[in-house]
Amino acid sequence: MSLSEIKVKYIDVENKIMESDSKLLKSFPKFFINFLSWLVQENEMNRIMNKYADTSEVTFLEKVIEEFQLDLQIEGLENLPENGKCFFVGNHPFGVIDGLILTHTVCKKYGTLKAIGNDAFTFIPQLKPLIAAVNVYDRTSKDYIMELQKIYESDIPMTHFPAGEVSRLYHWKIQDTHWQKSFIGKAVSCQRDIVPFHFYGRNSIQFYTIFVIRTLFGIKLNLELSLLTREMFRKRGKTIKVKIGKPIPYQTFDKSNNHNIWAQKVRDIVYGL
């Protein structure tokens, strides 16, 4: 499909800016808006989403991986348990590609899943049904929490990147920040074992350089986030290595440690794979 055949603009940077409440964003000159559109690969993303617009969630994942000609080398598939009522968690080095691979791997095994807080999916309509409680955004916070709790208590496999953000340069090493502890509490209360995934690789030097510079200058705006789409396209034709560890029984997370410490221990297990 060529760019001229794009029927639906799923991603429209200019339109999003005009719809925003920010006077600053609306004051941006046309050339800068065009630059942002180029930066997030708006045309190419729309081309791909139009090309596979009529596919289901699982098929879409397959087609996108084919589109990017990814050579997936996944070790430890035998560690995926027959009972999919688990948290499938991993480190988050790439931002989009690792989300697609994690979701694809789990979907291929179990046929469905729910992804917790995976913002990489929010602009991909074909994958919105896979986002945990995505259909309750217009409800109250209480309704949202109740709906999410139902998913936790169900038998549906759930994927999660507990860092909550893409890996950065921390302590002179490219790695996740500390993992959030909430998945430990839900693993215990909802009796979900945890299956660790380790993704090998990293983003470009440019991505980490921007992070370091903005950190040095105290800039809170997440500038490098705008590069994640380009980082995704840089993975085209690459070999991505993934290792899946053995499931960690939820009974492991006893009161000998608090949930925060257990979360970091699971993080250590992932990086030790």
SVG drawing of the C-alpha trace seen along z (x, -y; Angstrom):
<svg xmlns="http://www.w3.org/2000/svg" viewBox="-19 -31 47 58">
<polyline fill="none" stroke="black" stroke-width="0.4" points="0.0,0.0 1.4,-3.4 1.0,-6.6 -1.6,-7.8 -3.8,-4.9 -4.2,-5.8 -7.9,-6.1 -7.9,-6.8 -5.5,-9.0 -5.2,-7.1 -2.4,-9.4 -2.8,-13.1 -0.4,-15.3 -1.8,-18.6 -5.3,-17.6 -4.4,-16.5 -2.6,-19.8 -5.6,-21.8 -7.9,-19.8 -5.7,-20.3 -6.3,-22.9 -2.7,-24.2 -2.3,-27.7 1.4,-27.0 0.9,-24.0 -1.6,-25.8 0.9,-28.6 3.4,-26.3 4.3,-27.3 3.3,-24.9 6.9,-23.8 7.3,-22.7 4.1,-20.7 5.3,-19.1 8.6,-18.3 6.7,-16.6 4.7,-14.6 7.9,-13.4 9.5,-12.6 6.7,-10.3 6.6,-8.7 3.0,-9.7 2.6,-8.7 4.3,-5.3 2.4,-4.5 -0.9,-5.3 0.1,-3.2 0.7,-0.1 -2.5,-0.6 -4.5,-1.0 -2.9,2.0 -4.0,4.3 -7.2,2.4 -9.4,5.4 -7.3,7.9 -8.1,9.2 -5.8,8.4 -3.8,11.7 -3.5,11.6 -2.5,7.9 0.4,8.8 1.6,11.4 1.4,9.1 3.2,6.2 6.1,8.6 6.2,9.7 6.1,6.1 9.1,5.3 10.9,8.5 11.9,9.2 13.9,12.3 12.6,13.4 14.9,15.7 12.8,16.7 14.4,19.1 12.3,20.8 8.9,21.1 8.6,24.4 8.4,22.2 5.0,20.8 2.6,22.7 -0.5,24.3 -2.6,22.3 -2.4,18.7 -3.7,17.1 -0.3,15.3 1.4,12.0 3.9,12.1 6.4,9.3 9.5,8.0 12.1,5.3 11.3,2.5 14.3,1.6 12.6,0.7 9.2,-0.9 7.0,0.5 8.7,3.6 9.1,5.3 5.4,4.6 4.5,6.2 6.7,9.2 5.5,9.8 1.9,9.5 2.4,11.7 4.1,14.4 1.4,14.6 -1.4,14.3 0.1,17.1 0.1,19.4 -3.3,18.6 -5.3,16.8 -6.0,13.7 -4.7,11.4 -5.0,8.1 -2.1,5.6 -1.7,3.3 -1.0,-0.3 0.7,0.3 0.6,-3.2 2.2,-1.9 -1.2,-0.3 -3.3,-3.4 -2.7,-4.8 -3.2,-1.3 -7.0,-0.7 -6.5,2.9 -4.9,3.6 -7.2,1.5 -9.3,4.6 -6.2,6.1 -5.6,3.1 -6.9,3.8 -10.2,2.1 -9.8,-0.2 -13.6,-0.3 -14.1,-2.1 -12.2,-5.3 -15.4,-7.3 -16.6,-6.0 -15.8,-7.1 -12.5,-6.1 -14.4,-3.7 -15.9,-1.9 -12.6,-1.8 -10.9,-0.2 -13.8,2.3 -13.6,3.4 -9.8,3.7 -10.2,5.8 -12.5,8.2 -9.7,8.7 -7.2,9.4 -9.4,12.0 -10.3,13.6 -8.3,16.4 -7.2,14.1 -3.3,13.8 -2.0,10.4 1.1,8.7 3.0,5.9 6.1,3.8 6.4,3.0 9.0,0.2 6.2,-1.9 8.6,-3.5 11.2,-2.6 14.7,-1.8 17.0,-4.8 20.7,-5.3 20.7,-4.9 24.0,-4.6 25.9,-4.5 23.9,-1.4 21.0,-1.1 18.3,0.5 14.8,0.1 14.2,-2.2 12.9,-0.6 9.9,1.6 6.5,0.6 5.2,2.9 1.5,3.2 1.8,6.3 3.2,8.2 0.1,7.4 -2.2,8.4 -0.2,11.6 -0.7,12.6 -4.4,11.5 -5.5,12.9 -3.3,16.0 -1.3,15.3 2.1,16.7 4.7,14.4 6.4,15.4 9.6,13.3 10.7,12.2 14.1,10.7 14.4,8.6 18.0,8.2 19.0,5.0 18.6,1.2 17.5,-1.9 19.8,-4.3 22.5,-6.5 20.4,-9.5 17.6,-8.4 19.7,-8.1 21.7,-11.3 18.5,-13.4 17.5,-11.8 20.9,-12.6 20.9,-16.2 17.4,-17.0 18.2,-15.4 21.3,-17.6 19.3,-20.7 16.4,-19.7 13.9,-19.5 11.0,-17.5 9.3,-17.2 9.9,-13.7 11.5,-14.8 12.9,-11.3 9.4,-9.8 8.8,-11.4 11.6,-9.3 10.0,-5.9 8.2,-5.5 11.5,-6.1 13.2,-3.7 10.6,-1.1 11.4,-1.6 15.1,-1.3 14.4,2.3 13.2,3.3 15.1,6.4 16.8,6.9 17.2,10.0 15.5,9.6 16.5,12.1 14.1,12.9 14.5,15.3 11.6,16.6 12.2,17.8 10.4,20.3 7.2,19.2 7.5,17.8 4.7,19.1 2.7,16.4 3.2,18.1 6.8,17.0 5.9,13.5 5.4,14.0 5.7,11.5 9.5,12.0 9.7,9.0 7.4,6.1 6.0,5.8 8.5,3.2 11.4,5.5 9.8,8.4 9.2,6.3 12.9,5.5 13.8,9.2 11.6,10.1 13.4,7.4 16.8,8.9 15.5,12.3 14.6,10.8 18.0,9.2 19.7,12.5 18.1,14.5"/>
</svg>
